[in-house]
Amino acid sequence: MSASYSSPTERVQTWLEGSTLHIRFNNPVKHNALSVDMWGAVPPLLAQAADDDRVRLVAFSGAGEKAFVSGADISQFEDMRAAKAAVAKYEVLAEEALTGIHEFAKPTLSCIRGYCIGGGVNVAIACDIRIASTDSVFAIPAARLGLGYRYSAMKNLVDLVGPGAAKDLFFTARRIDAREAKDIGLVTRVCEPDQLPQLLAEYTTAMDQNAPLTIRTAKAITREILKPSPDLDLESCKRMILGCFESEDYTEGRRAFMEKRKPVFTGR
């Protein structure tokens, strides 16, 4: 690993390989579930990479073979997300990391194997490109937890797969395999697990050899094309999201998740 890049937590590994900066989520005991320190490690690494002319691609992956990111670190779920202030803190950290990925001027890629659930999907769809092995599994289980889902993540999902597929995934909270994920446009390319390193190398080589200014310009123009309407009511969206986190349903969803039972929601 390059001494020029250092993560503030051992649960995020980073190294520079050629012109690719690798950022690997390293919490394999918990299927790379995202803890607060893991979210917090991403923005400073991206800030450093933005000013590093050696970096032409940032590639995200998960340690081990079972998961890219399986969601939130449940050991922190009660402490960090139960109280209103804790919810706000967690959401700010996650939003900063995801916004940092989405707005990063250089190309970004998620290399997915295994579980890509909740926050894992958010990381993946914040990236420009997603490649996945055939043993990957995708889901957005917010509706089973009573979570409020931030506008930016919903927009990224709708922009990527369209409103119909986005609502299907979100409303049902069902799991889909890599083939269906590719069919709906959630991932770009799929390969057998043993071929994933080779597929990743195809992208790292392309980004190393192709013109970086052309690529960055194309990314910037695409972002302009996808900008939201000026009539958007963001404040209303924020109030509704906060209302979810302050609801009895969220308390029930959180408890049911930790107790490994089905939640009973009342709509309050």
HUHU-V729813 format. One record per residue. N is the residue number from 0. RES is the residue in one small letter. PSI is psi in whole degrees, -180 to 180 (* if undefined). OMEGA is omega in whole degrees, -180 to 180 (none if undefined). Layout:
<<N	RES	PSI	OMEGA> <N	RES	PSI	OMEGA>>
//
This chain:
<<0	m	139	-176> <1	s	136	179> <2	a	-15	-177> <3	s	-14	178> <4	y	127	-178> <5	s	126	178> <6	s	143	178> <7	p	-6	179> <8	t	144	179> <9	e	-13	179> <10	r	0	170> <11	v	119	178> <12	q	147	180> <13	t	143	176> <14	w	154	179> <15	l	124	179> <16	e	106	-173> <17	g	-125	179> <18	s	14	-180> <19	t	127	171> <20	l	119	178> <21	h	132	173> <22	i	114	-175> <23	r	126	175> <24	f	124	-168> <25	n	73	176> <26	n	55	-168> <27	p	-28	179> <28	v	-31	179> <29	k	30	179> <30	h	39	177> <31	n	32	174> <32	a	144	-172> <33	l	116	174> <34	s	170	-178> <35	v	-42	-179> <36	d	-28	178> <37	m	-44	175> <38	w	-45	-175> <39	g	-21	-178> <40	a	-23	-172> <41	v	-51	-176> <42	p	-45	180> <43	p	-33	177> <44	l	-41	178> <45	l	-38	179> <46	a	-41	178> <47	q	-42	-179> <48	a	-31	-179> <49	a	-32	-178> <50	d	5	-177> <51	d	109	-178> <52	d	-17	178> <53	r	-26	-173> <54	v	123	176> <55	r	-11	180> <56	l	140	171> <57	v	122	-177> <58	a	125	178> <59	f	141	178> <60	s	175	177> <61	g	144	180> <62	a	144	179> <63	g	-171	-175> <64	e	-1	-173> <65	k	-22	-174> <66	a	143	164> <67	f	-70	170> <68	v	129	-175> <69	s	8	180> <70	g	-147	-180> <71	a	152	175> <72	d	108	-172> <73	i	-25	179> <74	s	-22	178> <75	q	-2	-173> <76	f	-49	-177> <77	e	-47	-176> <78	d	-42	-171> <79	m	-21	-171> <80	r	2	-177> <81	a	-50	-178> <82	a	155	-178> <83	k	-45	-179> <84	a	-39	179> <85	a	-40	177> <86	v	-46	-179> <87	a	-42	-180> <88	k	-48	-179> <89	y	-44	-179> <90	e	-38	178> <91	v	-46	-180> <92	l	-44	179> <93	a	-43	-180> <94	e	-41	179> <95	e	-43	-179> <96	a	-47	-177> <97	l	-40	176> <98	t	-39	178> <99	g	-41	178> <100	i	-48	-175> <101	h	-38	-176> <102	e	0	179> <103	f	131	-171> <104	a	-26	-178> <105	k	165	-179> <106	p	145	176> <107	t	150	-176> <108	l	139	171> <109	s	125	178> <110	c	106	-165> <111	i	130	169> <112	r	130	178> <113	g	-146	-175> <114	y	130	172> <115	c	89	-167> <116	i	140	173> <117	g	-112	179> <118	g	-26	176> <119	g	-42	175> <120	v	-40	180> <121	n	-43	177> <122	v	-46	-177> <123	a	-45	-176> <124	i	-13	172> <125	a	-19	180> <126	c	164	179> <127	d	-38	-173> <128	i	142	177> <129	r	124	173> <130	i	148	-174> <131	a	151	173> <132	s	160	-176> <133	t	-17	179> <134	d	17	178> <135	s	151	-180> <136	v	135	-175> <137	f	143	176> <138	a	153	173> <139	i	94	-171> <140	p	20	-176> <141	a	-40	-177> <142	a	-16	176> <143	r	-7	-177> <144	l	-13	-177> <145	g	21	-178> <146	l	149	166> <147	g	130	-176> <148	y	125	-174> <149	r	150	-178> <150	y	-46	-174> <151	s	-40	180> <152	a	-41	177> <153	m	-40	180> <154	k	-44	178> <155	n	-41	-179> <156	l	-47	-179> <157	v	-42	178> <158	d	-34	-175> <159	l	-49	-172> <160	v	-7	-178> <161	g	159	-175> <162	p	-35	-179> <163	g	-53	180> <164	a	-36	179> <165	a	-45	-180> <166	k	-36	176> <167	d	-54	-179> <168	l	-42	-173> <169	f	-46	-177> <170	f	-39	-176> <171	t	-26	-175> <172	a	22	-176> <173	r	158	177> <174	r	142	176> <175	i	154	179> <176	d	178	-174> <177	a	-34	-179> <178	r	-46	179> <179	e	-37	177> <180	a	-40	177> <181	k	-40	-179> <182	d	-37	-179> <183	i	-2	177> <184	g	10	179> <185	l	-35	174> <186	v	158	-175> <187	t	-48	-179> <188	r	152	-178> <189	v	143	178> <190	c	170	175> <191	e	152	-176> <192	p	-41	-178> <193	d	-11	179> <194	q	-3	-177> <195	l	-43	177> <196	p	-37	179> <197	q	-40	178> <198	l	-42	176> <199	l	-42	180> <200	a	-32	177> <201	e	-40	-180> <202	y	-41	179> <203	t	-36	178> <204	t	-43	-180> <205	a	-45	-180> <206	m	-29	178> <207	d	-32	-173> <208	q	-27	-177> <209	n	163	-174> <210	a	115	-175> <211	p	-35	-180> <212	l	-38	177> <213	t	-44	-179> <214	i	-45	-179> <215	r	-36	178> <216	t	-44	179> <217	a	-40	179> <218	k	-42	-180> <219	a	-41	-180> <220	i	-40	177> <221	t	-41	178> <222	r	-40	178> <223	e	-40	-180> <224	i	-36	-174> <225	l	7	-179> <226	k	146	-176> <227	p	164	179> <228	s	147	177> <229	p	-14	180> <230	d	1	-177> <231	l	133	179> <232	d	82	-178> <233	l	-36	-179> <234	e	-40	177> <235	s	-41	178> <236	c	-44	-179> <237	k	-41	-180> <238	r	-40	-179> <239	m	-39	178> <240	i	-46	179> <241	l	-37	178> <242	g	-35	177> <243	c	-46	-178> <244	f	-25	-180> <245	e	3	-174> <246	s	161	172> <247	e	-33	179> <248	d	-38	179> <249	y	-42	177> <250	t	-45	179> <251	e	-44	-179> <252	g	-42	180> <253	r	-46	-179> <254	r	-43	-179> <255	a	-39	180> <256	f	-47	-178> <257	m	-29	179> <258	e	1	177> <259	k	49	177> <260	r	169	178> <261	k	134	179> <262	p	155	174> <263	v	103	-176> <264	f	145	-179> <265	t	-8	-178> <266	g	19	178> <267	r	*	none>>
//
